[in-house]
Amino acid sequence: MARRLMFVPRRKVRIETDRLTLRQPILSDYRDWSSLRRESAEFLTPWEPLWAADHLSRKGFANRVYWAQRSIGDGSALPLFLFRREDATLLGAITLDNIRRGPAQAGTLGYWTGERHTRQGYMREAIEALVHHAYQRLDLSRIEAACLPGNTASRALLEKCGFKYEGVAQSYLQINGRWRNHVLYAALRPDRRGRTDVGM
């Protein structure tokens, strides 16, 4: 009988805040994740790429879990779920993706929250914790984020978390089936900001 090989991540990541636990997804999260995504679909889809036909399927979720394990293992991304500590309720997810080493030492932030958990400060707490982790544990210097110009809630959230507006990227991502411009933000590690005295 052929033996089935399972990918085992080289390390696990867990970040605790006052109200949250951030950890990588596991297969047993499927029911909570699919329920939260399904009930929040109308709220989320205007801001996200089109969902694949199998987006809410168990197999599709398993592929996400294995991608998360591989990405954490090879250091290319840090995909985490947000859980409320008091009752272990899944609130959403946050990912530090496209981690670049060498001269860049940068990564790209993405996140979503279930509709019934918005406007309670959870994602701000998660972003601040993940950015701190990225600076102190991953030794990154720059965290980038992008959102649709009309997503005023996300823009305000990034600004409250210390991200600075940097400009507009034309046709940056396909969102809900259309190529869309995005506004770009970035947070910089304070002790690594470049000199600004131009001409010297």
N, CA, C and O of each residue as an XYZ file, in Angstrom:
800
protein
N       0.840     -1.184      0.000
C       0.000      0.000      0.000
C       0.884      1.245      0.000
O       1.806      1.363      0.806
N       0.591      2.168     -0.912
C       1.389      3.390     -1.004
C       1.164      4.255      0.222
O       0.041      4.409      0.701
N       2.255      4.815      0.718
C       2.159      5.671      1.880
C       1.905      7.106      1.444
O       2.568      7.612      0.538
N       0.946      7.761      2.088
C       0.615      9.141      1.742
C       1.559     10.091      2.460
O       1.734     10.009      3.676
N       2.164     10.990      1.700
C       3.088     11.961      2.285
C       2.342     13.244      2.609
O       1.588     13.754      1.780
N       2.545     13.759      3.793
C       1.930     15.015      4.210
C       3.022     16.063      4.385
O       4.076     15.788      4.959
N       2.760     17.256      3.890
C       3.712     18.341      4.082
C       3.618     18.840      5.515
O       2.531     19.170      5.990
N       4.734     18.895      6.195
C       4.773     19.393      7.571
C       5.592     20.682      7.595
O       6.756     20.677      7.197
N       5.008     21.770      8.051
C       5.748     23.032      8.071
C       6.942     22.965      9.011
O       6.898     22.294     10.043
N       8.009     23.666      8.644
C       9.207     23.656      9.474
C       9.017     24.454     10.751
O       9.699     24.209     11.746
N       8.093     25.407     10.730
C       7.851     26.179     11.938
C       6.400     26.635     11.956
O       5.753     26.759     10.916
N       5.917     26.875     13.143
C       4.560     27.381     13.297
C       4.642     28.793     13.845
O       5.562     29.139     14.586
N       3.671     29.593     13.469
C       3.652     30.988     13.898
C       2.365     31.225     14.683
O       1.281     30.822     14.262
N       2.503     31.877     15.815
C       1.355     32.238     16.642
C       1.655     33.598     17.259
O       2.682     33.775     17.915
N       0.764     34.553     17.048
C       0.927     35.901     17.575
C      -0.270     36.191     18.473
O      -1.416     36.017     18.059
N      -0.009     36.628     19.686
C      -1.077     36.945     20.632
C      -1.139     38.450     20.840
O      -0.110     39.113     20.961
N      -2.367     38.987     20.879
C      -2.585     40.385     21.224
C      -3.556     40.417     22.405
O      -3.906     39.370     22.950
N      -3.982     41.592     22.792
C      -4.909     41.698     23.920
C      -6.170     40.877     23.696
O      -6.642     40.193     24.605
N      -6.715     40.946     22.481
C      -7.992     40.277     22.220
C      -7.923     39.146     21.205
O      -8.897     38.415     21.027
N      -6.778     38.995     20.534
C      -6.709     38.097     19.392
C      -5.600     37.062     19.500
O      -4.591     37.265     20.175
N      -5.819     35.955     18.817
C      -4.768     35.001     18.490
C      -4.670     34.946     16.976
O      -5.667     34.704     16.295
N      -3.483     35.168     16.449
C      -3.222     35.036     15.022
C      -2.414     33.763     14.829
O      -1.336     33.613     15.404
N      -2.932     32.849     14.021
C      -2.206     31.605     13.755
C      -2.504     31.130     12.340
O      -3.465     31.569     11.708
N      -1.661     30.224     11.856
C      -1.855     29.706     10.512
C      -3.106     28.836     10.458
O      -3.475     28.225     11.461
N      -3.768     28.770      9.292
C      -4.961     27.934      9.167
C      -4.625     26.451      9.236
O      -3.541     26.024      8.837
N      -5.573     25.675      9.748
C      -5.451     24.220      9.781
C      -6.738     23.637      9.200
O      -7.752     24.328      9.108
N      -6.693     22.369      8.812
C      -7.822     21.755      8.115
C      -9.122     21.818      8.916
O     -10.200     21.957      8.338
N      -9.026     21.717     10.232
C     -10.242     21.725     11.054
C     -10.908     23.100     11.131
O     -11.983     23.225     11.719
N     -10.290     24.137     10.546
C     -10.911     25.467     10.494
C     -11.941     25.575      9.374
O     -12.617     26.597      9.257
N     -12.067     24.545      8.557
C     -12.870     24.662      7.338
C     -14.296     25.123      7.598
O     -14.769     26.052      6.944
N     -14.983     24.498      8.532
C     -16.400     24.824      8.740
C     -16.585     26.286      9.142
O     -17.449     26.975      8.599
N     -15.782     26.758     10.086
C     -15.901     28.158     10.524
C     -15.549     29.119      9.403
O     -16.225     30.129      9.206
N     -14.470     28.795      8.656
C     -14.026     29.658      7.562
C     -15.081     29.734      6.462
O     -15.431     30.827      6.016
N     -15.589     28.588      6.022
C     -16.555     28.585      4.924
C     -17.854     29.272      5.340
O     -18.464     29.972      4.532
N     -18.281     29.086      6.575
C     -19.498     29.754      7.055
C     -19.320     31.264      7.071
O     -20.208     31.999      6.638
N     -18.171     31.737      7.570
C     -17.928     33.174      7.652
C     -17.813     33.786      6.261
O     -18.350     34.865      6.013
N     -17.124     33.112      5.358
C     -16.999     33.614      3.989
C     -18.365     33.635      3.296
O     -18.705     34.599      2.610
N     -19.138     32.572      3.478
C     -20.438     32.488      2.812
C     -21.376     33.598      3.298
O     -22.025     34.261      2.489
N     -21.447     33.796      4.596
C     -22.375     34.802      5.121
C     -21.906     36.222      4.830
O     -22.704     37.158      4.880
N     -20.606     36.394      4.523
C     -20.044     37.725      4.257
C     -19.808     37.961      2.766
O     -19.181     38.952      2.393
N     -20.303     37.061      1.908
C     -19.974     37.117      0.480
C     -20.351     38.457     -0.150
O     -19.539     39.049     -0.862
N     -21.535     38.930      0.092
C     -21.977     40.189     -0.517
C     -21.123     41.366     -0.042
O     -20.879     42.309     -0.794
N     -20.680     41.301      1.189
C     -19.839     42.344      1.776
C     -18.414     42.303      1.211
O     -17.802     43.352      1.011
N     -17.884     41.103      0.953
C     -16.480     40.939      0.564
C     -16.230     41.034     -0.936
O     -15.216     41.588     -1.361
N     -17.144     40.499     -1.742
C     -16.842     40.353     -3.170
C     -16.556     41.656     -3.922
O     -15.808     41.606     -4.898
N     -17.095     42.816     -3.538
C     -16.717     44.027     -4.277
C     -15.245     44.400     -4.131
O     -14.732     45.189     -4.923
N     -14.560     43.849     -3.135
C     -13.176     44.243     -2.840
C     -12.163     43.145     -3.142
O     -10.968     43.334     -2.913
N     -12.612     42.011     -3.646
C     -11.723     40.860     -3.821
C     -11.719     40.371     -5.269
O     -12.633     40.676     -6.035
N     -10.674     39.600     -5.645
C     -10.719     38.913     -6.942
C     -11.925     37.968     -6.990
O     -12.430     37.534     -5.955
N     -12.374     37.658     -8.209
C     -13.500     36.741     -8.358
C     -13.219     35.426     -7.634
O     -12.114     34.890     -7.721
N     -14.198     34.919     -6.935
C     -14.051     33.635     -6.264
C     -14.101     32.509     -7.288
O     -14.949     32.512     -8.181
N     -13.203     31.559     -7.162
C     -13.223     30.375     -8.029
C     -14.465     29.550     -7.731
O     -15.082     29.694     -6.675
N     -14.824     28.685     -8.671
C     -16.022     27.859     -8.507
C     -15.947     27.014     -7.238
O     -16.969     26.745     -6.608
N     -14.735     26.595     -6.862
C     -14.569     25.736     -5.677
C     -14.118     26.521     -4.446
O     -13.608     25.942     -3.487
N     -14.308     27.845     -4.478
C     -13.786     28.709     -3.403
C     -14.195     28.230     -2.009
O     -13.365     28.206     -1.101
N     -15.456     27.851     -1.829
C     -15.951     27.472     -0.510
C     -15.928     25.961     -0.273
O     -16.449     25.484      0.735
N     -15.330     25.215     -1.187
C     -15.309     23.755     -1.044
C     -14.245     23.308     -0.043
O     -13.291     24.034      0.236
N     -14.426     22.124      0.479
C     -13.445     21.566      1.413
C     -12.095     21.362      0.720
O     -11.044     21.613      1.311
N     -12.131     20.906     -0.530
C     -10.881     20.701     -1.271
C     -10.159     22.018     -1.515
O      -8.940     22.108     -1.369
N     -10.935     23.051     -1.894
C     -10.324     24.361     -2.100
C      -9.686     24.888     -0.828
O      -8.616     25.496     -0.866
N     -10.350     24.653      0.307
C      -9.791     25.104      1.577
C      -8.532     24.313      1.921
O      -7.555     24.884      2.407
N      -8.547     23.003      1.672
C      -7.358     22.186      1.937
C      -6.167     22.706      1.143
O      -5.049     22.743      1.657
N      -6.394     23.106     -0.098
C      -5.310     23.672     -0.902
C      -4.772     24.956     -0.274
O      -3.569     25.211     -0.320
N      -5.655     25.763      0.313
C      -5.213     26.979      0.998
C      -4.335     26.648      2.201
O      -3.313     27.292      2.440
N      -4.752     25.631      2.953
C      -3.999     25.233      4.143
C      -2.606     24.745      3.754
O      -1.620     25.110      4.394
N      -2.520     23.929      2.713
C      -1.222     23.411      2.295
C      -0.352     24.530      1.729
O       0.861     24.541      1.939
N      -0.972     25.477      1.007
C      -0.206     26.628      0.524
C       0.339     27.422      1.706
O       1.496     27.844      1.691
N      -0.485     27.627      2.728
C      -0.042     28.367      3.914
C       1.135     27.668      4.580
O       2.107     28.319      4.964
N       1.058     26.355      4.718
C       2.148     25.603      5.340
C       3.445     25.741      4.542
O       4.511     25.985      5.107
N       3.338     25.581      3.227
C       4.531     25.693      2.381
C       5.118     27.104      2.440
O       6.333     27.276      2.533
N       4.237     28.114      2.385
C       4.694     29.501      2.359
C       5.388     29.900      3.656
O       6.405     30.594      3.635
N       4.836     29.461      4.779
C       5.484     29.722      6.061
C       6.805     28.972      6.130
O       7.807     29.501      6.610
N       6.797     27.734      5.644
C       8.016     26.927      5.680
C       9.150     27.509      4.861
O      10.307     27.471      5.279
N       8.817     28.058      3.675
C       9.906     28.586      2.834
C      10.106     30.098      3.001
O      10.965     30.692      2.350
N       9.305     30.712      3.878
C       9.501     32.123      4.194
C       8.989     33.092      3.143
O       9.359     34.266      3.162
N       8.137     32.627      2.215
C       7.655     33.510      1.154
C       6.394     34.270      1.536
O       6.077     35.295      0.931
N       5.669     33.772      2.540
C       4.436     34.440      2.973
C       4.106     34.011      4.394
O       4.616     33.008      4.894
N       3.240     34.794      5.035
C       2.791     34.489      6.383
C       1.270     34.658      6.437
O       0.777     35.727      6.797
N       0.518     33.593      6.076
C      -0.946     33.656      6.091
C      -1.474     33.233      7.459
O      -1.162     32.144      7.942
N      -2.275     34.099      8.079
C      -2.766     33.840      9.430
C      -4.266     34.087      9.524
O      -4.807     34.969      8.857
N      -4.925     33.300     10.358
C      -6.326     33.534     10.690
C      -6.392     34.311     11.998
O      -5.514     34.195     12.853
N      -7.451     35.107     12.137
C      -7.676     35.891     13.359
C      -8.764     35.223     14.184
O      -9.864     34.974     13.690
N      -8.456     34.936     15.436
C      -9.429     34.356     16.353
C      -9.572     35.256     17.564
O      -8.577     35.740     18.103
N     -10.808     35.483     17.996
C     -11.049     36.203     19.239
C     -10.677     35.278     20.384
O     -11.156     34.147     20.461
N      -9.831     35.758     21.264
C      -9.293     34.892     22.318
C     -10.358     34.423     23.305
O     -10.291     33.294     23.791
N     -11.331     35.265     23.605
C     -12.285     34.929     24.665
C     -13.184     33.741     24.306
O     -13.636     33.013     25.190
N     -13.445     33.545     22.996
C     -14.336     32.438     22.619
C     -13.870     31.673     21.380
O     -14.614     30.845     20.854
N     -12.651     31.938     20.908
C     -12.055     31.239     19.759
C     -12.871     31.400     18.479
O     -12.833     30.526     17.612
N     -13.609     32.506     18.346
C     -14.381     32.770     17.134
C     -13.457     33.259     16.020
O     -12.629     34.144     16.235
N     -13.606     32.674     14.823
C     -12.859     33.136     13.663
C     -13.430     34.466     13.191
O     -14.635     34.585     12.969
N     -12.558     35.472     13.038
C     -12.988     36.821     12.667
C     -12.628     37.194     11.242
O     -13.306     38.019     10.629
N     -11.572     36.600     10.705
C     -11.090     36.963      9.380
C      -9.689     36.424      9.175
O      -9.291     35.448      9.811
N      -8.943     37.060      8.289
C      -7.591     36.591      7.988
C      -6.712     37.769      7.599
O      -7.194     38.816      7.167
N      -5.416     37.567      7.763
C      -4.422     38.568      7.378
C      -3.221     37.821      6.821
O      -2.817     36.793      7.364
N      -2.654     38.334      5.747
C      -1.524     37.668      5.099
C      -0.427     38.671      4.781
O      -0.685     39.735      4.218
N       0.779     38.324      5.144
C       1.960     39.052      4.683
C       2.535     38.215      3.558
O       3.109     37.154      3.802
N       2.387     38.680      2.334
C       2.711     37.897      1.141
C       3.872     38.534      0.391
O       4.322     39.633      0.716
N       4.340     37.814     -0.617
C       5.377     38.347     -1.505
C       6.561     38.894     -0.697
O       7.044     39.997     -0.951
N       7.013     38.110      0.270
C       8.144     38.536      1.106
C       9.419     38.499      0.283
O       9.786     37.462     -0.270
N      10.086     39.634      0.208
C      11.329     39.751     -0.562
C      12.494     39.988      0.389
O      12.414     40.810      1.302
N      13.552     39.270      0.163
C      14.761     39.414      0.976
C      15.807     40.220      0.224
O      15.485     40.928     -0.730
N      17.046     40.115      0.649
C      18.109     40.876      0.002
C      17.963     42.357      0.284
O      17.615     42.741      1.401
N      18.222     43.196     -0.709
C      18.163     44.646     -0.472
C      16.775     45.157     -0.128
O      16.657     46.205      0.507
N      15.707     44.445     -0.530
C      14.352     44.962     -0.328
C      13.861     44.785      1.105
O      13.403     45.746      1.723
N      13.953     43.557      1.645
C      13.441     43.255      2.991
C      12.016     43.797      3.151
O      11.741     44.588      4.053
N      11.122     43.363      2.271
C       9.774     43.920      2.210
C       8.739     42.814      2.042
O       9.071     41.680      1.699
N       7.481     43.164      2.290
C       6.374     42.242      2.083
C       5.109     43.032      1.813
O       5.065     44.243      2.028
N       4.075     42.338      1.338
C       2.809     42.967      0.975
C       1.695     42.449      1.875
O       1.546     41.241      2.058
N       0.921     43.359      2.430
C      -0.130     43.026      3.385
C      -1.488     42.932      2.703
O      -1.831     43.758      1.858
N      -2.260     41.905      3.084
C      -3.639     41.775      2.642
C      -4.474     41.266      3.802
O      -3.941     40.613      4.699
N      -5.783     41.553      3.807
C      -6.599     41.161      4.956
C      -8.072     41.202      4.595
O      -8.469     41.857      3.631
N      -8.876     40.499      5.374
C     -10.338     40.587      5.273
C     -10.943     40.268      6.639
O     -10.350     39.555      7.449
N     -12.121     40.805      6.870
C     -12.855     40.562      8.112
C     -14.282     40.156      7.762
O     -14.883     40.723      6.849
N     -14.824     39.185      8.476
C     -16.227     38.840      8.310
C     -17.100     40.039      8.632
O     -16.788     40.808      9.541
N     -18.197     40.206      7.890
C     -19.002     41.427      8.001
C     -19.457     41.710      9.426
O     -19.444     42.862      9.857
N     -19.857     40.681     10.162
C     -20.395     40.951     11.506
C     -19.309     41.302     12.522
O     -19.618     41.645     13.664
N     -18.040     41.219     12.116
C     -16.947     41.528     13.038
C     -16.240     42.843     12.698
O     -15.215     43.170     13.296
N     -16.785     43.593     11.745
C     -16.131     44.845     11.349
C     -16.393     45.945     12.377
O     -17.293     45.847     13.212
N     -15.572     46.999     12.286
C     -15.720     48.219     13.094
C     -15.668     47.957     14.599
O     -16.332     48.631     15.387
N     -14.870     46.974     14.973
C     -14.658     46.692     16.397
C     -13.177     46.745     16.764
O     -12.790     46.383     17.875
N     -12.347     47.205     15.810
C     -10.925     47.376     16.077
C     -10.091     46.119     15.965
O      -8.897     46.144     16.262
N     -10.695     45.015     15.544
C      -9.939     43.761     15.484
C      -8.821     43.805     14.439
O      -7.688     43.408     14.711
N      -9.157     44.295     13.232
C      -8.141     44.273     12.184
C      -7.022     45.263     12.479
O      -5.868     44.999     12.142
N      -7.332     46.386     13.094
C      -6.253     47.308     13.473
C      -5.295     46.618     14.441
O      -4.078     46.739     14.304
N      -5.835     45.907     15.405
C      -5.008     45.178     16.367
C      -4.155     44.127     15.654
O      -2.987     43.934     15.991
N      -4.746     43.452     14.672
C      -4.023     42.410     13.935
C      -2.922     43.002     13.072
O      -1.806     42.482     13.043
N      -3.229     44.090     12.365
C      -2.223     44.716     11.502
C      -1.039     45.202     12.326
O       0.112     44.952     11.969
N      -1.313     45.893     13.423
C      -0.223     46.411     14.242
C       0.642     45.285     14.791
O       1.864     45.420     14.863
N       0.014     44.166     15.179
C       0.776     43.030     15.698
C       1.607     42.377     14.606
O       2.763     42.020     14.833
N       1.026     42.218     13.421
C       1.763     41.563     12.338
C       2.903     42.437     11.830
O       3.977     41.927     11.511
N       2.686     43.733     11.752
C       3.762     44.637     11.329
C       4.911     44.586     12.337
O       6.077     44.530     11.947
N       4.586     44.606     13.626
C       5.627     44.490     14.652
C       6.391     43.176     14.492
O       7.620     43.158     14.559
N       5.663     42.078     14.282
C       6.292     40.770     14.070
C       7.201     40.812     12.839
O       8.307     40.272     12.857
N       6.729     41.452     11.781
C       7.522     41.521     10.552
C       8.825     42.278     10.757
O       9.862     41.897     10.214
N       8.773     43.345     11.536
C       9.991     44.111     11.820
C      10.930     43.351     12.752
O      12.124     43.226     12.479
N      10.378     42.846     13.851
C      11.224     42.299     14.914
C      11.633     40.839     14.698
O      12.752     40.455     15.040
N      10.742     40.032     14.139
C      11.032     38.602     13.993
C      11.465     38.219     12.577
O      12.279     37.313     12.397
N      10.922     38.907     11.581
C      11.272     38.586     10.198
C      12.332     39.530      9.634
O      12.847     39.301      8.540
N      12.660     40.592     10.377
C      13.682     41.554      9.987
C      13.343     42.289      8.688
O      14.237     42.646      7.920
N      12.058     42.511      8.449
C      11.661     43.287      7.275
C      11.755     44.776      7.578
O      11.728     45.195      8.735
N      11.866     45.566      6.516
C      12.004     47.009      6.663
C      10.824     47.785      6.100
O      10.620     48.949      6.445
N      10.047     47.144      5.233
C       8.970     47.854      4.531
C       7.783     46.915      4.349
O       7.937     45.797      3.857
N       6.598     47.373      4.747
C       5.365     46.626      4.549
C       4.463     47.446      3.641
O       4.135     48.592      3.948
N       4.065     46.854      2.526
C       3.247     47.541      1.538
C       1.805     47.049      1.598
O       1.546     45.920      2.015
N       0.879     47.888      1.185
C      -0.534     47.506      1.102
C      -1.177     48.314     -0.005
O      -0.731     49.414     -0.329
N      -2.237     47.755     -0.586
C      -2.955     48.443     -1.651
C      -4.443     48.194     -1.478
O      -4.848     47.127     -1.016
N      -5.259     49.175     -1.845
C      -6.710     48.981     -1.799
C      -7.358     49.850     -2.865
O      -6.737     50.764     -3.408
N      -8.615     49.548     -3.152
C      -9.347     50.348     -4.124
C      -9.515     51.778     -3.607
O      -9.713     51.976     -2.408
N      -9.440     52.767     -4.482
C      -9.574     54.159     -4.039
C     -10.865     54.423     -3.265
O     -10.883     55.243     -2.347
N     -11.931     53.738     -3.630
C     -13.208     53.955     -2.966
C     -13.402     53.183     -1.680
O     -14.441     53.313     -1.031
N     -12.418     52.378     -1.298
C     -12.534     51.601     -0.060
C     -12.078     52.480      1.108
O     -10.978     52.315      1.636
N     -12.937     53.405      1.494
C     -12.560     54.393      2.509
C     -12.284     53.752      3.869
O     -11.448     54.245      4.626
N     -12.980     52.657      4.184
C     -12.744     51.994      5.469
C     -11.335     51.414      5.525
O     -10.646     51.546      6.536
N     -10.910     50.774      4.442
C      -9.577     50.180      4.422
C      -8.493     51.258      4.410
O      -7.460     51.110      5.063
N      -8.724     52.323      3.681
C      -7.748     53.412      3.649
C      -7.589     54.035      5.036
O      -6.470     54.300      5.475
N      -8.701     54.266      5.720
C      -8.637     54.850      7.063
C      -7.936     53.907      8.024
O      -7.177     54.342      8.889
N      -8.193     52.613      7.870
C      -7.550     51.617      8.730
C      -6.040     51.645      8.552
O      -5.299     51.675      9.534
N      -5.582     51.635      7.315
C      -4.139     51.653      7.063
C      -3.506     52.918      7.642
O      -2.432     52.861      8.242
N      -4.161     54.040      7.464
C      -3.608     55.300      7.983
C      -3.555     55.302      9.506
O      -2.603     55.824     10.087
N      -4.561     54.725     10.161
C      -4.536     54.616     11.622
C      -3.404     53.713     12.092
O      -2.904     53.867     13.206
N      -3.002     52.774     11.247
C      -1.919     51.846     11.599
C      -0.548     52.373     11.203
O       0.446     51.652     11.292
N      -0.490     53.630     10.765
C       0.802     54.245     10.466
C       1.278     54.100      9.038
O       2.416     54.458      8.734
N       0.438     53.584      8.148
C       0.823     53.482      6.742
C       0.666     54.846      6.078
O      -0.252     55.602      6.397
N       1.573     55.150      5.153
C       1.552     56.421      4.442
C       1.182     56.196      2.980
O       1.635     55.244      2.344
N       0.355     57.089      2.469
C      -0.053     57.055      1.070
C       1.144     57.311      0.168
O       1.924     58.230      0.419
N       1.299     56.498     -0.892
C       2.439     56.667     -1.789
C       2.049     56.936     -3.238
O       2.891     57.375     -4.022
N       0.809     56.687     -3.611
C       0.432     56.955     -4.993
C      -0.627     55.993     -5.501
O      -1.280     55.292     -4.728
N      -0.783     55.977     -6.825
C      -1.795     55.146     -7.472
C      -1.112     54.207     -8.461
O      -0.243     54.627     -9.226
N      -1.503     52.947     -8.442
C      -1.035     51.974     -9.424
C      -2.171     51.695    -10.395
O      -3.257     51.280     -9.992
N      -1.916     51.925    -11.667
C      -2.938     51.736    -12.690
C      -3.173     50.246    -12.942
O      -2.224     49.467    -13.034
N      -4.444     49.859    -13.053
C      -4.822     48.468    -13.360
C      -3.998     47.475    -12.548
O      -3.405     46.545    -13.096
N      -3.970     47.682    -11.260
C      -3.060     46.945    -10.363
C      -3.483     45.496    -10.172
O      -2.648     44.592    -10.214
N      -4.788     45.270     -9.961
C      -5.294     43.910     -9.719
C      -6.665     43.758    -10.360
O      -7.388     44.733    -10.569
N      -7.007     42.500    -10.669
C      -8.378     42.208    -11.091
C      -9.237     42.026     -9.841
O      -9.014     41.108     -9.052
N     -10.194     42.888     -9.676
C     -11.100     42.833     -8.528
C     -12.522     42.631     -9.043
O     -13.015     43.396     -9.873
N     -13.159     41.597     -8.537
C     -14.532     41.295     -8.937
C     -14.673     41.253    -10.461
O     -15.686     41.671    -11.021
N     -13.610     40.728    -11.124
C     -13.660     40.511    -12.567
C     -13.190     41.660    -13.437
O     -13.235     41.543    -14.662
N     -12.740     42.774    -12.856
C     -12.285     43.926    -13.644
C     -10.911     44.388    -13.172
O     -10.616     44.360    -11.978
N     -10.067     44.815    -14.123
C      -8.795     45.429    -13.753
C      -9.080     46.776    -13.105
O      -9.793     47.608    -13.666
N      -8.518     46.981    -11.920
C      -8.839     48.184    -11.160
C      -7.579     48.897    -10.692
O      -6.590     48.260    -10.327
N      -7.625     50.224    -10.705
C      -6.559     51.021    -10.102
C      -6.598     50.823     -8.584
O      -7.658     50.568     -8.011
N      -5.445     50.941     -7.946
C      -5.348     50.830     -6.492
C      -4.514     51.984     -5.942
O      -3.600     52.480     -6.601
N      -4.845     52.396     -4.734
C      -3.980     53.335     -4.026
C      -2.973     52.528     -3.216
O      -3.306     51.496     -2.633
N      -1.747     53.012     -3.191
C      -0.645     52.298     -2.551
C      -0.261     52.964     -1.242
O      -0.194     54.189     -1.142
N      -0.010     52.128     -0.241
C       0.425     52.587      1.079
C       1.647     51.776      1.493
O       1.881     50.680      0.982
N       2.418     52.322      2.420
C       3.556     51.586      2.968
C       3.843     52.037      4.392
O       3.633     53.195      4.754
N       4.328     51.094      5.186
C       4.825     51.377      6.533
C       6.306     51.023      6.536
O       6.706     49.985      6.009
N       7.110     51.883      7.129
C       8.558     51.696      7.141
C       9.053     51.485      8.561
O       8.607     52.153      9.494
N       9.969     50.562      8.711
C      10.581     50.338     10.017
C      11.315     51.602     10.451
O      12.167     52.099      9.714
N      11.000     52.134     11.638
C      11.513     53.464     12.017
C      13.029     53.583     12.003
O      13.555     54.629     11.620
N      13.744     52.544     12.409
C      15.196     52.669     12.510
C      15.912     52.436     11.181
O      17.142     52.422     11.137
N      15.153     52.253     10.095
C      15.784     52.026      8.794
C      15.298     52.993      7.727
O      15.459     52.737      6.534
N      14.712     54.085      8.143
C      14.264     55.059      7.140
C      15.471     55.680      6.458
O      16.465     56.014      7.102
N      15.366     55.830      5.139
C      16.472     56.395      4.380
C      16.633     57.875      4.651
O      15.709     58.518      5.149
N      17.788     58.422      4.334
C      18.038     59.846      4.489
C      17.188     60.626      3.506
O      16.968     60.183      2.378
N      16.723     61.755      3.920
C      15.848     62.574      3.058
C      16.503     63.886      2.635
O      15.878     64.707      1.963
N      17.761     64.083      3.028
C      18.434     65.333      2.641
C      18.951     65.191      1.207
O      20.096     64.806      0.972
N      18.071     65.515      0.264
C      18.350     65.358     -1.160
C      19.547     66.210     -1.581
O      19.709     67.352     -1.152
N      20.366     65.620     -2.425
C      21.494     66.373     -2.972
C      22.792     66.155     -2.219
O      23.837     66.672     -2.614
N      22.731     65.394     -1.140
C      23.961     65.180     -0.376
C      24.535     63.815     -0.682
O      25.574     63.446     -0.135
